[in-house]
Amino acid sequence: MSVLDFSTKIGSKRFSNPIFTASGCASSGQELAQFFPLTELGAIVTKSIMTKPRTGRATPRMAETPSGMLNSIGLQGPGIHTFLERDIPWLVENKVKVIVSIAGETVDEYGVLARRLRAVAGISAVEVNISCPNVENRGQVFACHPESAVAVIEAVRRNIGGELPIVAKLSPDVTDIVAIAASVINVGVDGLALINTLLGMVIDTNTMKPKLTGKTGGLSGPAIRPIAVRAIYQVHQAFPNIPIVGMGGVSSGRDAFELVLAGASAISIGTANFSNPSAAINIKNELSALLTERGFNDFRDAIGFAHRGI
C-alpha cells in the first residue's frame, strides 16, 4: 500500500498536513500542547492579535445554541508587543508552524501590524481577519465591502513585503462572497479563509433579554457547516487555483473531507476544541484514513474533487 502524501501548500509555504487550529479557539496553542505535540498539526493559527491589549467584552459573552454556540469575546488579547515577546518565541522554540492572525479597527492598524511582523522569524503566513468591526465606517465589517477589503489587503501587502503568504479571512454575512473573494485576490492575497462565524443572537425567555452582553455574537459549530461547504464550493469554482483554508463546524474527519471535496486546501478546527482538546488530532487521523480508503495517494488530488465531471 502506498503512503499518503498529506502535505499542502499556501503560497510559497508547505505544511506537513492540512489540519490547522482556527483563530481564537486555541489562543496561541500553548493550552493544547498538554494534550499532544503541536508539531502533529499542519499549523497553529493564533488568536487574532491587535496593536494594543484588549480586555474584550463584558460577560456573559458566550451562549450555547442548537448544534453550535455564540461568542462575543471582543478580540480579547495581549497586543502585538507582548505577543511577539512571549508567544512567538515559544512556538518557534517548539518547532510549530505558525500562521499569525491579525485584526484592526482601521486600515492603518492593519498596516502597523504587518510592519511589526515583517522581520519576525518563524512565521509561515499571516491571516488577515477582515471580518471584524470597522470603526472608520460606522461599525461595518471590512469584508462586507470590496473597497474596504481591498484597502486592508493593500496596506498589509505594502507593509509586509512579498515573502509571507497573506490569507484573507472572509465573512459569510454577505450577498456575494465570490465578489468579495475576487476583490482581495485581485490585489494579491495568496489564500482565503472561509468561513468566519455568522452573526446571530439569542434571547433568554426567562429574563426576556438578550443572553449576551453585546447582544449579538458569532455563531459557530456544526450548524454552520453547510454554509461553509457552499461558500468554499462557490469560491473554488470561481478561483480553482487559490488555496482555501476551510472552517465552520468541522468535528470529524468526514466533516473535514466534505470541505476538502468542496475545494479546501486546509481545514481549521475551532469550536470542536472546546469539548475535546484532542479534536484536531482525531480529525487529522480520520481524514487520513478516509482519503486512503477512497483511493487517494496525494491529499491535493482530493481538493475540489466534487467539482469534477460537473
VEXNUSE-371756 format. One record per residue: x, y, z of N, C-alpha, C in turn. Coordinates in steps of 0.05 Angstrom, whole numbers, padded with zeros to 5 digits, always signed. Each point is the difference from the previous one (the first is absolute). Layout:
<atoms>
XYZXYZXYZ;...
</atoms>
This chain:
<atoms>
+00017-00024+00000-00017+00024+00000+00018+00025+00000;-00007+00019-00018+00016+00024-00001-00006+00019+00023;+00019+00016+00008-00003+00018+00022-00013+00026-00010;-00020+00010+00015-00013+00025-00008+00018+00024+00004;+00003+00016-00021+00013+00026+00002-00021+00019+00011;+00002+00008+00025-00020+00015+00014+00007+00030+00000;+00020+00008-00014+00009+00028+00000-00018+00018-00016;+00002+00026+00006-00016+00020-00015+00017+00026-00001;-00008+00018-00018+00014+00026-00003-00018+00024+00000;+00010+00021+00011-00013+00027-00002+00022+00019-00008;-00003+00011-00024+00021+00017-00011+00025-00016-00003;+00022+00011+00011+00026-00014-00002+00005-00019+00023;-00018-00002+00019+00005-00015+00024-00014-00028-00001;+00015-00020+00008-00011-00028+00001-00005-00008+00029;-00022-00014+00004-00008-00010+00026-00002-00030-00001;+00010-00014+00021+00002-00029+00000-00027-00014-00002;-00021+00014+00010-00027-00011-00003-00020+00024+00001;-00025-00004-00008-00018+00022-00004-00017+00007+00024;+00006-00010+00023-00017+00005+00024+00013+00022+00017;-00014+00023+00002+00008+00023+00015-00019+00005+00023;+00008+00016+00019-00020+00011+00019-00014+00024-00013;-00023+00007+00011-00013+00024-00009+00006+00023+00019;+00004+00024-00011+00007+00023+00016-00021+00004+00022;+00010+00005+00024-00018+00007+00022-00009-00024+00017;+00005-00025-00010-00011-00023+00014+00022-00016+00014;+00025+00008-00001+00021-00013+00015+00021+00020+00008;-00007+00025+00002+00019+00022+00006+00024-00002-00019;+00024-00002+00012+00023-00003-00017+00012-00029+00001;-00017-00018+00009+00007-00029-00001+00011-00012+00025;+00010+00016+00019+00012-00012+00024-00019-00017+00016;-00026+00008+00000-00020-00015+00015-00003-00029-00011;+00002-00002-00026-00003-00027-00012+00025-00017+00002;+00023+00012+00006+00025-00015+00000+00001-00021+00022;-00017+00002+00021-00001-00020+00021-00014-00025-00009;-00014+00001-00023-00015-00023-00009+00013-00015-00023;+00017+00014-00016+00014-00013-00022+00022+00019-00010;+00020-00011-00013+00021+00018-00011-00011+00017-00022;+00003+00026+00001-00012+00018-00019+00012-00004-00028;+00024-00012-00001+00012-00006-00026-00015-00021-00016;-00020-00013+00013-00016-00020-00015-00021+00014-00017;-00005+00026+00004-00019+00015-00016+00015+00014-00023;-00014+00006-00021+00012+00014-00022+00009+00028+00008;-00017+00013+00017+00007+00027+00009-00018+00008+00023;+00011+00018+00017-00016+00013+00020-00007+00028-00011;-00026+00006-00002-00008+00027-00007-00006+00014+00026;+00015+00021+00006-00003+00014+00025-00027+00015+00002;-00007+00007+00025-00022+00017+00004+00006+00027-00013;-00020+00013-00012+00005+00025-00014+00012+00021+00019;+00023+00010-00008+00015+00019+00018-00005+00028-00011;-00001+00019+00019-00004+00028-00007+00024+00017+00010;-00001+00025-00007+00023+00017+00007+00004+00004+00030;-00023+00001+00015+00001+00005+00029-00015-00022+00014;+00006-00004+00027-00014-00019+00015-00030+00006+00001;-00016-00021+00001-00029+00004+00002-00012-00019+00021;-00017+00010+00016-00013-00017+00021-00024-00015-00011;-00010+00009-00023-00023-00013-00012-00026+00010+00012;-00022-00013-00008-00026+00009+00010-00006-00010+00028;-00019+00012+00013-00009-00009+00026-00015-00026-00002;+00000-00015+00021-00015-00025+00000-00029+00005+00007;-00018-00019-00008+00004-00024-00015+00006+00006-00029;+00019-00015-00011+00008+00005-00028+00001-00026-00016;-00010-00022+00011-00003-00025-00014-00027-00012+00007;-00012-00013-00020-00026-00013+00005-00003-00025-00019;-00010-00022+00012-00005-00023-00017-00024+00004-00017;+00000-00013-00023-00022+00001-00019-00004-00028-00011;-00023-00006-00012-00002-00027-00012+00022-00005-00021;+00015-00021+00004+00022-00008-00018+00021+00022-00003;+00005+00016+00021+00020+00020-00002+00002+00017+00024;+00013+00024-00003+00003+00019+00022+00003+00028-00012;-00007+00019+00017+00004+00028-00007+00023+00011+00017;+00017+00016-00012+00020+00013+00017+00002+00030-00007;+00005+00015+00020+00003+00029-00003+00024+00009+00018;+00023-00013-00006+00024+00004+00017+00011+00028-00003;-00001+00011-00024+00010+00027-00003+00030+00002-00005;+00011-00022-00013+00028+00000-00007+00019+00006+00024;-00006-00012+00023+00017+00002+00023+00028-00010-00007;+00020+00014+00009+00027-00008-00006+00021+00018+00012;+00026-00009-00001+00021+00015+00014+00012+00023-00016;-00007+00002-00026+00012+00021-00016+00025-00010-00014;+00008+00012-00021+00022-00010-00017+00027-00001+00015;+00006+00020+00017+00026+00000+00013+00004-00025+00018;-00019-00005+00017+00002-00023+00018-00002-00026-00016;-00016-00001-00021-00002-00023-00017+00027-00008-00012;+00014+00020-00011+00026-00005-00012+00021-00007+00020;-00003+00011+00024+00020-00005+00021-00004-00027+00014;-00025-00010+00001-00006-00024+00016-00008-00024-00017;-00020+00004-00017-00013-00022-00014+00016-00011-00023;+00010+00018-00018+00015-00009-00023+00025-00015+00007;+00017+00010+00019+00024-00015+00008-00007-00029+00009;-00021-00003+00016-00007-00026+00010-00008-00019-00023;-00015+00010-00019-00009-00016-00023+00024-00008-00017;+00018+00019-00005+00023-00005-00017+00019-00020+00014;+00003+00004+00026+00018-00019+00016-00011-00028-00002;-00026-00003-00001-00013-00026-00001-00004-00010-00028;+00012+00014-00020+00000-00008-00028-00028-00003-00012;-00018+00018+00009-00027+00000-00010-00003+00018-00025;-00014-00009-00020-00006+00017-00023-00021+00021+00009;+00006+00025-00004-00017+00022+00011-00012+00016-00022;-00026+00004+00002-00015+00020-00017-00011+00021+00019;+00010+00024-00002-00009+00021+00018-00025+00014-00011;-00021+00001+00016-00024+00014-00008+00001+00028+00011;-00006+00020-00017+00000+00028+00009-00028+00012-00005;-00007+00019+00017-00025+00015-00003+00004+00029+00009;-00014+00018-00014+00003+00028+00007-00027+00014-00001;-00001+00023+00012-00024+00017-00001+00001+00020-00023;+00024+00004-00011+00003+00018-00023+00019-00013-00019;+00000+00010-00025+00019-00009-00020+00029+00004+00009;+00005+00023+00012+00027+00006+00009+00010-00020+00021;-00018-00009+00017+00008-00020+00021+00009-00026-00013;-00013-00008-00021+00009-00025-00014+00028+00004-00011;+00005+00024-00011+00026+00006-00010+00022-00001+00021;-00006+00011+00023+00019+00000+00023+00006-00028+00008;-00021-00017+00003+00004-00028+00008+00017-00015-00020;-00005+00005-00026+00015-00014-00021+00029+00008+00001;+00005+00026+00005+00028+00009+00002+00014-00012+00024;-00014-00004+00022+00013-00012+00023+00007-00030-00005;-00015-00013-00017+00004-00028-00005+00021-00005-00022;+00006+00020-00015+00017-00003-00024+00027-00013+00006;+00012+00008+00021+00027-00010+00006+00001-00023+00020;-00024-00010+00007-00001-00021+00021+00005-00028-00012;+00020-00013+00010+00007-00027-00010-00019-00021+00010;-00005-00021-00016-00016-00022+00010-00029+00001-00007;-00009+00020-00015-00028+00002-00008-00004-00011-00028;-00020-00017-00004-00005-00012-00026-00019+00015-00017;-00018+00015+00012-00020+00016-00015-00014+00019+00019;-00015+00019-00012-00016+00019+00016-00029-00002-00009;-00018-00006+00020-00028+00001-00005-00010+00028+00006;-00012+00013-00020-00011+00027+00004-00030-00002+00005;-00007+00003+00025-00028-00002+00009-00014+00026-00006;-00013+00000-00024-00015+00024-00007-00030-00003+00006;-00006-00019+00018-00028-00005+00008-00005+00011+00027;+00012+00023+00007-00004+00013+00026-00009+00028-00004;-00012+00013+00020-00012+00027-00003+00019+00021-00010;-00009+00016-00018+00016+00022-00012-00010+00026+00011;+00013+00011+00020-00010+00024+00013+00003+00024-00019;+00016-00002-00021+00001+00022-00019-00025+00003-00016;-00017-00021+00000-00023+00000-00018-00025-00009+00016;-00005+00013+00022-00024-00003+00016-00006-00029+00008;+00021-00014+00009-00004-00027+00011-00004-00021-00021;+00004+00006-00025-00002-00021-00021+00023-00019+00001;+00000-00020-00016+00021-00020-00001+00016+00003-00026;+00027+00000+00002+00017+00005-00024-00008-00020-00022;-00004-00025+00007-00004-00021-00020-00028+00001-00013;-00017+00018+00009-00027+00002-00012+00000+00020-00024;+00022+00013-00005+00001+00020-00022+00026-00003-00015;-00001-00005-00026+00025-00003-00016+00020+00022+00004;-00009+00025+00002+00018+00022+00002+00016+00000+00026;-00013-00005+00022+00014-00001+00026+00017-00025+00002;-00009-00022-00011+00016-00025+00001+00026+00005-00016;-00002+00012-00023+00023+00005-00016+00020+00019+00014;-00011+00021+00013+00017+00019+00014+00017-00013+00021;-00012-00019+00015+00015-00014+00021+00022-00017-00012;-00008-00017-00020+00020-00018-00012+00023+00016-00012;-00006+00022-00014+00022+00016-00011+00018+00011+00021;-00011+00008+00023+00016+00011+00022+00018-00022+00011;-00011-00024+00003+00016-00023+00011+00022-00007-00019;-00006-00003-00026+00020-00008-00020+00022+00021-00002;-00007+00025+00001+00019+00022-00002+00020-00001+00024;-00010-00007+00023+00017+00001+00024+00014-00026+00006;-00010-00023-00010+00012-00025+00007+00019-00011-00021;-00001+00012-00024+00017-00009-00021-00011-00024-00014;+00017-00013-00016-00009-00022-00017+00007-00028+00010;+00013-00001+00023+00009-00026+00010-00022-00017+00013;-00015+00012+00018-00020-00016+00014-00027-00002-00015;-00011-00024-00002-00027-00003-00012-00021+00015+00016;-00019+00013-00013-00022+00013+00013-00025-00015-00005;-00014-00007+00021-00026-00014-00002-00022+00019+00011;-00019+00007-00017-00022+00018+00008-00023-00017+00012;-00008+00007+00024-00022-00014+00013-00026+00015-00005;-00018-00013-00014-00024+00013-00009-00025-00007+00016;-00019+00018+00000-00025-00003+00014-00021-00013-00018;-00017-00018+00011-00022-00012-00016-00024+00019-00001;+00001+00021+00016-00024+00018+00002+00001+00021-00023;+00000-00010-00024+00001+00017-00024-00019-00012-00021;-00007+00017-00019-00018-00009-00022+00015-00018-00019;+00024+00008-00007+00015-00015-00021+00029-00003+00009;+00006-00023+00013+00027-00005+00011+00021-00003-00022;-00009-00009-00024+00019-00002-00023+00010+00027-00008;-00017+00020+00001+00008+00027-00008+00020+00011+00020;-00004-00005+00026+00019+00009+00020+00027-00014-00003;-00002-00026-00006+00025-00016-00004+00015+00011-00024;-00014+00006-00022+00012+00011-00024+00015+00026+00006;-00012+00017+00017+00013+00026+00005+00027-00003+00014;+00002-00019+00020+00025-00003+00014+00020-00016-00016;-00010-00019-00016+00018-00015-00018+00014+00019-00020;-00015+00019-00009+00010+00019-00020+00023+00018+00011;+00001+00002+00026+00022+00017+00012+00021-00017+00014;+00000-00026-00006+00023-00016+00007-00001-00018+00024;-00023-00008+00010+00000-00020+00022+00009-00027-00011;+00012-00016+00017+00010-00026-00007-00020-00022+00007;-00020+00007+00016-00019-00020+00008-00024+00013+00014;-00021-00015+00005-00024+00010+00013-00007-00018+00023;-00011+00011+00021-00010-00016+00023-00031+00003+00000;-00013-00023-00004-00029-00001-00003-00012-00022+00018;-00018+00006+00018-00013+00025+00005+00005+00009+00029;-00004+00025+00005-00001+00010+00027-00028-00006+00011;-00005+00007+00025-00026-00005+00012-00022+00017-00013;-00025-00008+00004-00023+00015-00010-00011+00016+00023;-00010+00024-00005-00011+00017+00021-00027-00012+00009;-00002-00004+00026-00025-00011+00011-00007+00012+00027;-00022-00009+00011-00010+00011+00025-00018-00020+00014;+00001-00001+00027-00019-00016+00015-00012+00017+00023;-00025-00005+00005-00014+00015+00021-00008-00020+00022;+00006+00006+00025-00008-00017+00022-00030+00004+00006;-00015-00021-00003-00030+00003+00003-00008+00002+00029;+00019-00004+00019-00006+00004+00028+00003+00030+00007;+00024+00011-00007+00005+00028+00006-00013+00018-00022;-00006-00012-00023-00011+00014-00023+00019+00022-00011;+00026-00006+00003+00020+00019-00010+00022-00017-00014;+00016+00014-00017+00021-00015-00014+00019-00013+00020;+00009-00025-00007+00018-00015+00018+00028+00012+00001;+00009+00012-00023+00027+00011-00001-00001+00030+00007;+00020+00008+00015+00002+00029+00007+00002+00017-00025;+00014-00010-00020+00003+00015-00025-00024-00004-00019;-00020-00014+00009-00025-00006-00015+00005-00020-00022;+00016+00006-00020+00005-00018-00022+00028-00013+00004;+00003-00023-00014+00025-00014+00001+00004-00017-00024;+00024-00013-00002+00006-00016-00023-00009-00029+00004;-00016-00010-00018-00009-00028+00001+00020-00018-00012;+00008-00021+00014+00019-00020-00010-00011-00028+00008;+00015-00020-00009-00008-00028+00006-00014-00013-00024;-00009-00025+00004-00011-00016-00022-00023+00013-00015;-00014+00018+00013-00023+00013-00013+00008+00016-00025;+00025+00009-00001+00008+00017-00023+00015-00015-00021;+00004-00026+00004+00017-00015-00020-00011+00001-00028;-00027-00004-00004-00010+00001-00028+00005+00027-00013;+00001+00022+00015+00006+00026-00011+00029+00002-00008;+00018-00012+00017+00028-00001-00007+00005-00016-00025;-00013-00023-00003+00003-00016-00024-00009+00015-00025;-00023+00014+00002-00010+00016-00022+00020+00022-00008;+00010+00015+00020+00018+00022-00006+00026-00010-00012;+00011-00021+00011+00025-00011-00011-00004-00010-00028;-00022-00014-00005-00006-00011-00026-00002+00023-00021;-00015+00021+00007-00004+00022-00019+00027+00014-00006;+00016+00005+00021+00025+00015-00005+00020-00018-00015;+00002-00025+00007+00018-00018-00014-00008-00003-00030;-00026-00001-00005-00010-00002-00027+00010+00025-00017;-00001+00023+00013+00008+00025-00014+00030+00003-00001;+00014-00009+00020+00029+00004+00002+00014-00026+00009;+00001-00020-00018+00010-00026+00008+00030-00001+00008;+00015+00020-00007+00029+00000+00007+00006+00015+00026;-00020+00011+00013+00005+00014+00025-00005-00019+00024;+00021-00004+00016-00004-00018+00024-00021+00012+00019;-00016-00018+00010-00021+00008+00020+00005-00015+00026;+00001+00014+00022+00001-00013+00026-00030-00001+00009;-00011-00024-00001-00028-00004+00006-00005-00003+00030;-00022+00010+00009-00008-00003+00028-00029+00006+00003;-00011-00010+00022-00029+00004+00006-00013-00026+00007;-00001-00006+00026-00015-00023+00009+00013-00027-00005;+00026-00001-00003+00014-00026-00005+00005-00013+00027;-00011-00024+00003+00004-00015+00025+00008-00029-00005;+00004-00008-00025+00008-00027-00007+00016+00000-00026;+00013-00022-00005+00015-00002-00025-00018+00001-00024;-00024-00010+00003-00020+00001-00022-00009+00029-00006;-00003+00016+00021-00006+00028-00004+00022+00014-00015;+00025-00006+00008+00023+00013-00013+00001-00009-00029;-00005-00025-00005+00001-00011-00028-00020+00015-00017;-00024+00006+00011-00020+00014-00015+00010+00027-00009;+00014+00015+00018+00010+00026-00008+00023-00002-00020;+00016-00021+00002+00021-00005-00020-00012-00005-00027;-00020-00017-00001-00013-00006-00026-00012+00025-00012;-00009+00018+00017-00011+00026-00010+00021+00018-00011;+00025-00003+00010+00022+00016-00011+00020+00010+00021;-00001-00009+00024+00018+00009+00021+00027-00014-00002;+00022+00016+00002+00027-00010+00000+00010-00006+00028;-00014+00010+00020+00007-00005+00028-00026+00004+00016;+00000-00011+00024-00023+00001+00017+00008+00011+00028;-00015+00020+00009+00005+00010+00027-00022-00010+00019;+00009-00009+00024-00018-00011+00019-00004+00021+00022;-00025+00006+00006-00006+00021+00019-00017-00009+00024;-00026+00002-00002-00018-00005+00022+00004-00028+00012;+00007-00020-00017+00003-00027+00009+00022-00003+00022;+00019+00019+00000+00022-00001+00020-00011+00004+00028;-00022+00015+00003-00010+00006+00027-00011-00025+00014;-00012-00018-00015-00011-00024+00013+00020-00023+00000;+00020+00001-00018+00020-00021-00002+00027+00013-00009;+00018+00005+00019+00025+00012-00008+00017-00016-00020;-00006-00025-00003+00014-00017-00019-00015-00002-00027;-00020+00016-00003-00017-00002-00024+00016+00002-00026;+00019+00019-00001+00015+00004-00025+00016-00024-00008;+00012-00014+00020+00016-00024-00006-00019-00022-00009;-00023-00003+00013-00019-00021-00008-00009+00005-00028;-00006+00025-00007-00010+00007-00027+00022-00005-00020;+00025+00007+00007+00022-00006-00018+00002-00029-00007;-00001-00017+00020+00002-00029-00004-00024-00011-00015;-00024+00010+00006-00024-00010-00015+00001+00009-00029;+00009+00024-00005+00002+00010-00028+00020-00016-00015;+00023-00005+00012+00021-00016-00014-00011-00028-00007;-00014-00013+00018-00012-00026-00005-00020+00001-00022;-00017+00021+00000-00021+00002-00021+00013+00004-00028;+00021+00017-00001+00013+00004-00026+00012-00026-00011;+00013-00015+00018+00011-00025-00009-00022-00020-00008;-00021-00001+00015-00023-00017-00006-00012+00006-00027;+00000+00026-00007-00012+00009-00026+00020-00003-00023;+00024-00009+00006+00020-00005-00022+00018+00024-00006;+00001+00020+00017+00018+00023-00005+00028-00006+00011;+00020+00004-00017+00028-00002+00009+00012+00027+00007;-00013+00021-00010+00009+00028+00004-00024+00017+00009;+00002+00012+00023-00022+00017+00010-00009+00020-00020;+00018+00011-00015-00007+00022-00018-00018-00009-00023;+00000-00026-00005-00018-00011-00021-00029+00001+00009;-00005+00001+00026-00027+00001+00011-00012+00028+00001;+00017+00020-00002-00009+00028+00003-00019+00007-00024;-00024+00007+00007-00020+00008-00021-00010-00024-00017;+00003-00024+00010-00008-00024-00016-00030+00001-00007;-00016+00012+00017-00029+00001-00005-00007+00016-00026;+00020+00016-00010-00005+00016-00024+00005-00015-00025;+00013-00023+00002+00008-00014-00024-00024-00014-00014;+00000+00003-00026-00021-00013-00016-00027+00014+00001;+00000+00024+00012-00026+00015+00002+00000+00022-00021;
</atoms>
